[in-house]
Amino acid sequence: MNDERVNEIRDTLKEYVLSVDGTYSYKDKTLYVFRDYTTGLILYASLSRDDKHQLFQP
């Protein structure tokens, strides 16, 4: 994921109550789903564990 996309997603996440779900696995990879807790709106989903670390770093 490029830095521009990471910054865009970080800015968007500030507007929501964030819920992260990583309970679904497929072929030894976990699907991480970021959603707004209050509406259920899916904000982002990824099979890469690196993506979620980039989103939460300052």
Gaussian input, Z-matrix of N, CA and C with variables (Angstrom, degrees):
# hf/3-21g

backbone

0 1
 N
 C     1     B1
 C     2     B2     1     A1
 N     3     B3     2     A2     1     D1
 C     4     B4     3     A3     2     D2
 C     5     B5     4     A4     3     D3
 N     6     B6     5     A5     4     D4
 C     7     B7     6     A6     5     D5
 C     8     B8     7     A7     6     D6
 N     9     B9     8     A8     7     D7
 C    10    B10     9     A9     8     D8
 C    11    B11    10    A10     9     D9
 N    12    B12    11    A11    10    D10
 C    13    B13    12    A12    11    D11
 C    14    B14    13    A13    12    D12
 N    15    B15    14    A14    13    D13
 C    16    B16    15    A15    14    D14
 C    17    B17    16    A16    15    D15
 N    18    B18    17    A17    16    D16
 C    19    B19    18    A18    17    D17
 C    20    B20    19    A19    18    D18
 N    21    B21    20    A20    19    D19
 C    22    B22    21    A21    20    D20
 C    23    B23    22    A22    21    D21
 N    24    B24    23    A23    22    D22
 C    25    B25    24    A24    23    D23
 C    26    B26    25    A25    24    D24
 N    27    B27    26    A26    25    D25
 C    28    B28    27    A27    26    D26
 C    29    B29    28    A28    27    D27
 N    30    B30    29    A29    28    D28
 C    31    B31    30    A30    29    D29
 C    32    B32    31    A31    30    D30
 N    33    B33    32    A32    31    D31
 C    34    B34    33    A33    32    D32
 C    35    B35    34    A34    33    D33
 N    36    B36    35    A35    34    D34
 C    37    B37    36    A36    35    D35
 C    38    B38    37    A37    36    D36
 N    39    B39    38    A38    37    D37
 C    40    B40    39    A39    38    D38
 C    41    B41    40    A40    39    D39
 N    42    B42    41    A41    40    D40
 C    43    B43    42    A42    41    D41
 C    44    B44    43    A43    42    D42
 N    45    B45    44    A44    43    D43
 C    46    B46    45    A45    44    D44
 C    47    B47    46    A46    45    D45
 N    48    B48    47    A47    46    D46
 C    49    B49    48    A48    47    D47
 C    50    B50    49    A49    48    D48
 N    51    B51    50    A50    49    D49
 C    52    B52    51    A51    50    D50
 C    53    B53    52    A52    51    D51
 N    54    B54    53    A53    52    D52
 C    55    B55    54    A54    53    D53
 C    56    B56    55    A55    54    D54
 N    57    B57    56    A56    55    D55
 C    58    B58    57    A57    56    D56
 C    59    B59    58    A58    57    D57
 N    60    B60    59    A59    58    D58
 C    61    B61    60    A60    59    D59
 C    62    B62    61    A61    60    D60
 N    63    B63    62    A62    61    D61
 C    64    B64    63    A63    62    D62
 C    65    B65    64    A64    63    D63
 N    66    B66    65    A65    64    D64
 C    67    B67    66    A66    65    D65
 C    68    B68    67    A67    66    D66
 N    69    B69    68    A68    67    D67
 C    70    B70    69    A69    68    D68
 C    71    B71    70    A70    69    D69
 N    72    B72    71    A71    70    D70
 C    73    B73    72    A72    71    D71
 C    74    B74    73    A73    72    D72
 N    75    B75    74    A74    73    D73
 C    76    B76    75    A75    74    D74
 C    77    B77    76    A76    75    D75
 N    78    B78    77    A77    76    D76
 C    79    B79    78    A78    77    D77
 C    80    B80    79    A79    78    D78
 N    81    B81    80    A80    79    D79
 C    82    B82    81    A81    80    D80
 C    83    B83    82    A82    81    D81
 N    84    B84    83    A83    82    D82
 C    85    B85    84    A84    83    D83
 C    86    B86    85    A85    84    D84
 N    87    B87    86    A86    85    D85
 C    88    B88    87    A87    86    D86
 C    89    B89    88    A88    87    D87
 N    90    B90    89    A89    88    D88
 C    91    B91    90    A90    89    D89
 C    92    B92    91    A91    90    D90
 N    93    B93    92    A92    91    D91
 C    94    B94    93    A93    92    D92
 C    95    B95    94    A94    93    D93
 N    96    B96    95    A95    94    D94
 C    97    B97    96    A96    95    D95
 C    98    B98    97    A97    96    D96
 N    99    B99    98    A98    97    D97
 C   100   B100    99    A99    98    D98
 C   101   B101   100   A100    99    D99
 N   102   B102   101   A101   100   D100
 C   103   B103   102   A102   101   D101
 C   104   B104   103   A103   102   D102
 N   105   B105   104   A104   103   D103
 C   106   B106   105   A105   104   D104
 C   107   B107   106   A106   105   D105
 N   108   B108   107   A107   106   D106
 C   109   B109   108   A108   107   D107
 C   110   B110   109   A109   108   D108
 N   111   B111   110   A110   109   D109
 C   112   B112   111   A111   110   D110
 C   113   B113   112   A112   111   D111
 N   114   B114   113   A113   112   D112
 C   115   B115   114   A114   113   D113
 C   116   B116   115   A115   114   D114
 N   117   B117   116   A116   115   D115
 C   118   B118   117   A117   116   D116
 C   119   B119   118   A118   117   D117
 N   120   B120   119   A119   118   D118
 C   121   B121   120   A120   119   D119
 C   122   B122   121   A121   120   D120
 N   123   B123   122   A122   121   D121
 C   124   B124   123   A123   122   D122
 C   125   B125   124   A124   123   D123
 N   126   B126   125   A125   124   D124
 C   127   B127   126   A126   125   D125
 C   128   B128   127   A127   126   D126
 N   129   B129   128   A128   127   D127
 C   130   B130   129   A129   128   D128
 C   131   B131   130   A130   129   D129
 N   132   B132   131   A131   130   D130
 C   133   B133   132   A132   131   D131
 C   134   B134   133   A133   132   D132
 N   135   B135   134   A134   133   D133
 C   136   B136   135   A135   134   D134
 C   137   B137   136   A136   135   D135
 N   138   B138   137   A137   136   D136
 C   139   B139   138   A138   137   D137
 C   140   B140   139   A139   138   D138
 N   141   B141   140   A140   139   D139
 C   142   B142   141   A141   140   D140
 C   143   B143   142   A142   141   D141
 N   144   B144   143   A143   142   D142
 C   145   B145   144   A144   143   D143
 C   146   B146   145   A145   144   D144
 N   147   B147   146   A146   145   D145
 C   148   B148   147   A147   146   D146
 C   149   B149   148   A148   147   D147
 N   150   B150   149   A149   148   D148
 C   151   B151   150   A150   149   D149
 C   152   B152   151   A151   150   D150
 N   153   B153   152   A152   151   D151
 C   154   B154   153   A153   152   D152
 C   155   B155   154   A154   153   D153
 N   156   B156   155   A155   154   D154
 C   157   B157   156   A156   155   D155
 C   158   B158   157   A157   156   D156
 N   159   B159   158   A158   157   D157
 C   160   B160   159   A159   158   D158
 C   161   B161   160   A160   159   D159
 N   162   B162   161   A161   160   D160
 C   163   B163   162   A162   161   D161
 C   164   B164   163   A163   162   D162
 N   165   B165   164   A164   163   D163
 C   166   B166   165   A165   164   D164
 C   167   B167   166   A166   165   D165
 N   168   B168   167   A167   166   D166
 C   169   B169   168   A168   167   D167
 C   170   B170   169   A169   168   D168
 N   171   B171   170   A170   169   D169
 C   172   B172   171   A171   170   D170
 C   173   B173   172   A172   171   D171

   B1=1.4505
   B2=1.5275
   B3=1.3405
   B4=1.4581
   B5=1.5278
   B6=1.3347
   B7=1.4620
   B8=1.5259
   B9=1.3174
   B10=1.4627
   B11=1.5310
   B12=1.3041
   B13=1.4724
   B14=1.5303
   B15=1.3395
   B16=1.4682
   B17=1.5184
   B18=1.3240
   B19=1.4705
   B20=1.5205
   B21=1.3205
   B22=1.4607
   B23=1.5263
   B24=1.3167
   B25=1.4712
   B26=1.5244
   B27=1.3221
   B28=1.4717
   B29=1.5146
   B30=1.3343
   B31=1.4636
   B32=1.5220
   B33=1.3239
   B34=1.4597
   B35=1.5273
   B36=1.3245
   B37=1.4599
   B38=1.5243
   B39=1.3216
   B40=1.4650
   B41=1.5212
   B42=1.3322
   B43=1.4581
   B44=1.5287
   B45=1.3183
   B46=1.4571
   B47=1.5201
   B48=1.3387
   B49=1.4556
   B50=1.5247
   B51=1.3182
   B52=1.4493
   B53=1.5248
   B54=1.3242
   B55=1.4533
   B56=1.5238
   B57=1.3317
   B58=1.4596
   B59=1.5188
   B60=1.3243
   B61=1.4585
   B62=1.5169
   B63=1.3101
   B64=1.4570
   B65=1.5160
   B66=1.3237
   B67=1.4623
   B68=1.5202
   B69=1.3230
   B70=1.4637
   B71=1.5247
   B72=1.3141
   B73=1.4624
   B74=1.5193
   B75=1.3426
   B76=1.4489
   B77=1.5194
   B78=1.3091
   B79=1.4664
   B80=1.5354
   B81=1.3121
   B82=1.4683
   B83=1.5207
   B84=1.3172
   B85=1.4569
   B86=1.5191
   B87=1.3088
   B88=1.4557
   B89=1.5168
   B90=1.3233
   B91=1.4520
   B92=1.5265
   B93=1.3241
   B94=1.4596
   B95=1.5218
   B96=1.3290
   B97=1.4553
   B98=1.5278
   B99=1.3265
   B100=1.4569
   B101=1.5259
   B102=1.3388
   B103=1.4591
   B104=1.5173
   B105=1.3306
   B106=1.4559
   B107=1.5156
   B108=1.3027
   B109=1.4610
   B110=1.5322
   B111=1.3281
   B112=1.4651
   B113=1.5207
   B114=1.3288
   B115=1.4656
   B116=1.5279
   B117=1.3407
   B118=1.4524
   B119=1.5158
   B120=1.3318
   B121=1.4542
   B122=1.5304
   B123=1.3340
   B124=1.4619
   B125=1.5195
   B126=1.3321
   B127=1.4568
   B128=1.5149
   B129=1.3405
   B130=1.4616
   B131=1.5220
   B132=1.3203
   B133=1.4564
   B134=1.5194
   B135=1.3432
   B136=1.4599
   B137=1.5221
   B138=1.3238
   B139=1.4629
   B140=1.5270
   B141=1.3070
   B142=1.4605
   B143=1.5166
   B144=1.3236
   B145=1.4621
   B146=1.5206
   B147=1.3210
   B148=1.4618
   B149=1.5177
   B150=1.3425
   B151=1.4581
   B152=1.5136
   B153=1.3164
   B154=1.4635
   B155=1.5152
   B156=1.3268
   B157=1.4609
   B158=1.5183
   B159=1.3102
   B160=1.4619
   B161=1.5274
   B162=1.3152
   B163=1.4558
   B164=1.5198
   B165=1.3212
   B166=1.4570
   B167=1.5223
   B168=1.2968
   B169=1.4633
   B170=1.5149
   B171=1.3544
   B172=1.4801
   B173=1.5135
   A1=107.17
   A2=116.49
   A3=118.48
   A4=111.18
   A5=115.72
   A6=121.70
   A7=112.68
   A8=116.94
   A9=120.31
   A10=110.37
   A11=116.45
   A12=120.89
   A13=111.02
   A14=116.59
   A15=121.03
   A16=109.84
   A17=117.75
   A18=121.04
   A19=111.57
   A20=117.31
   A21=121.33
   A22=110.58
   A23=117.26
   A24=121.05
   A25=110.06
   A26=118.24
   A27=120.91
   A28=111.04
   A29=117.05
   A30=120.66
   A31=111.15
   A32=116.96
   A33=121.49
   A34=111.16
   A35=117.18
   A36=120.85
   A37=112.76
   A38=118.45
   A39=121.88
   A40=111.82
   A41=117.21
   A42=121.90
   A43=113.23
   A44=118.00
   A45=121.57
   A46=111.95
   A47=115.29
   A48=121.75
   A49=104.56
   A50=116.27
   A51=121.74
   A52=113.05
   A53=114.94
   A54=123.03
   A55=106.80
   A56=116.78
   A57=121.06
   A58=107.98
   A59=115.02
   A60=120.93
   A61=108.75
   A62=117.20
   A63=121.60
   A64=110.90
   A65=116.66
   A66=119.64
   A67=114.21
   A68=118.26
   A69=121.08
   A70=110.01
   A71=117.32
   A72=121.79
   A73=110.33
   A74=114.60
   A75=121.36
   A76=108.67
   A77=117.20
   A78=122.57
   A79=111.48
   A80=115.99
   A81=124.10
   A82=114.09
   A83=117.82
   A84=121.93
   A85=108.11
   A86=116.36
   A87=121.47
   A88=109.79
   A89=116.22
   A90=121.73
   A91=107.72
   A92=116.66
   A93=122.14
   A94=108.32
   A95=116.29
   A96=121.65
   A97=108.16
   A98=115.28
   A99=122.52
   A100=106.39
   A101=116.77
   A102=119.39
   A103=110.32
   A104=114.49
   A105=120.65
   A106=107.50
   A107=116.77
   A108=122.16
   A109=111.84
   A110=117.06
   A111=119.29
   A112=113.11
   A113=118.85
   A114=120.82
   A115=113.38
   A116=117.48
   A117=121.22
   A118=113.74
   A119=116.77
   A120=122.18
   A121=110.44
   A122=117.77
   A123=121.54
   A124=108.08
   A125=115.90
   A126=122.33
   A127=111.88
   A128=115.70
   A129=120.00
   A130=108.41
   A131=117.18
   A132=122.03
   A133=108.61
   A134=115.93
   A135=119.51
   A136=110.78
   A137=116.03
   A138=121.96
   A139=110.88
   A140=117.75
   A141=121.36
   A142=111.22
   A143=116.03
   A144=118.35
   A145=110.89
   A146=118.56
   A147=121.32
   A148=111.92
   A149=116.88
   A150=120.60
   A151=112.42
   A152=117.04
   A153=118.22
   A154=112.27
   A155=117.95
   A156=119.68
   A157=110.83
   A158=118.08
   A159=121.75
   A160=111.00
   A161=117.37
   A162=120.61
   A163=112.85
   A164=117.81
   A165=120.23
   A166=114.18
   A167=118.72
   A168=120.54
   A169=109.17
   A170=116.92
   A171=119.82
   A172=111.87
   D1=134.92
   D2=-178.27
   D3=-82.17
   D4=160.41
   D5=-175.62
   D6=-61.55
   D7=-36.01
   D8=179.71
   D9=-63.11
   D10=-43.45
   D11=179.43
   D12=-65.95
   D13=-39.74
   D14=178.26
   D15=-60.36
   D16=-46.80
   D17=-179.80
   D18=-63.68
   D19=-38.70
   D20=178.16
   D21=-62.82
   D22=-44.64
   D23=-179.59
   D24=-67.70
   D25=-41.46
   D26=177.73
   D27=-57.45
   D28=-45.84
   D29=179.79
   D30=-61.73
   D31=-40.80
   D32=179.26
   D33=-65.56
   D34=-39.65
   D35=-176.98
   D36=-64.80
   D37=-22.56
   D38=179.73
   D39=-65.11
   D40=-19.64
   D41=-176.11
   D42=-90.47
   D43=-2.43
   D44=-172.41
   D45=-127.49
   D46=160.77
   D47=168.35
   D48=-89.30
   D49=108.67
   D50=-168.36
   D51=-83.52
   D52=133.98
   D53=172.58
   D54=-123.64
   D55=131.01
   D56=178.79
   D57=-118.15
   D58=126.71
   D59=-178.84
   D60=-121.27
   D61=125.83
   D62=177.84
   D63=-128.87
   D64=41.92
   D65=-173.90
   D66=-95.50
   D67=-10.59
   D68=-178.28
   D69=-97.75
   D70=123.47
   D71=178.83
   D72=-115.82
   D73=144.92
   D74=178.64
   D75=-144.15
   D76=120.18
   D77=-179.43
   D78=50.90
   D79=51.38
   D80=178.33
   D81=62.55
   D82=19.71
   D83=173.96
   D84=-121.51
   D85=145.04
   D86=179.57
   D87=-100.64
   D88=134.03
   D89=175.00
   D90=-88.76
   D91=118.57
   D92=177.64
   D93=-98.24
   D94=125.12
   D95=-179.41
   D96=-117.85
   D97=122.84
   D98=176.99
   D99=-102.56
   D100=122.66
   D101=-178.66
   D102=-139.29
   D103=158.51
   D104=174.35
   D105=-75.71
   D106=123.91
   D107=-175.71
   D108=-64.51
   D109=-35.71
   D110=-174.21
   D111=-79.05
   D112=-32.34
   D113=-177.15
   D114=-109.49
   D115=-19.00
   D116=-175.59
   D117=83.03
   D118=2.28
   D119=-179.25
   D120=-63.07
   D121=124.75
   D122=177.77
   D123=-78.94
   D124=121.79
   D125=-177.19
   D126=-94.34
   D127=-31.40
   D128=-175.56
   D129=-167.44
   D130=146.73
   D131=175.05
   D132=-143.53
   D133=142.75
   D134=-177.21
   D135=-156.28
   D136=148.58
   D137=173.44
   D138=-90.54
   D139=-9.35
   D140=-176.57
   D141=-90.09
   D142=129.32
   D143=177.53
   D144=-76.02
   D145=-20.84
   D146=178.81
   D147=-67.17
   D148=-34.48
   D149=-179.02
   D150=-57.69
   D151=-45.41
   D152=-176.02
   D153=-67.19
   D154=-31.69
   D155=177.48
   D156=-67.51
   D157=-38.08
   D158=179.34
   D159=-65.39
   D160=-35.79
   D161=-176.98
   D162=-69.36
   D163=-27.89
   D164=-174.81
   D165=-101.52
   D166=-2.02
   D167=177.64
   D168=-81.76
   D169=141.28
   D170=-179.34
   D171=-66.46

